[in-house]
């Protein structure tokens, strides 16, 4: 969860950005700091975008990307279903983790951005499904 200082920094970046920012309606989940539900899904279905950034709770070669929360997974599925440039942002602690709700097919992800301690076999599995993996 982001600290109050991080939220302030983010709001300042947004304020000074020339990017178009779209805020969606829906039910705010405090734990995941995300919007979910039918209103969020409807908003996503009715807007156009070129790039999406998604968070995940787990990745395993056998299951792909997963979420702890069924409602967040449904929103991610809706985003992925628009067939745009889908990017996953995560850290290496999520690898080897499996949660109940599947988030799209691995092959529907364009880029995975993560840290440099992800197991090589996971990187290779992602690349074999045409996912570009960027480690920092």
C-alpha positions, 0 to 999 in steps of 0.5 A: 500500500502506498504511503501518504508521502507516495500518494502526494508525490503521485498527485503532484506528478499527475498535476504537472503531467500533460497526459490524459488521465481518466478516472473510473467509477466503481467501488473503491477497495481500500486493501488493493487501492483499486476500483471494482464492480459493474460500474468500473467494468462498464467504464472500461468497456466504453473507453478507448486506450492504447496501454494498460498497466496491471498489478497481479498477486501471483504468477506460476508457470502452471496457472499464469497470472492470478489475483487474490480478489475475484472482483479485481481479477474481473476488472483485469480481465475486462482490460485485457479483453480490449486487446491493447498493450497490456503491461504487468507491473510486479516484483519477484515475490509474486513468482511461484504464488498461485491465487484463486482468480485467473487474470487472462492468458499469459500470451495476452500480456505484452510486457512484464516489468519486474525486479532482477531476482525473478527465477530464470525459468519463469522469465524463460516461460514468459518469453516462450509465450511472447511476453517481453520481460524487463528487469531492473 
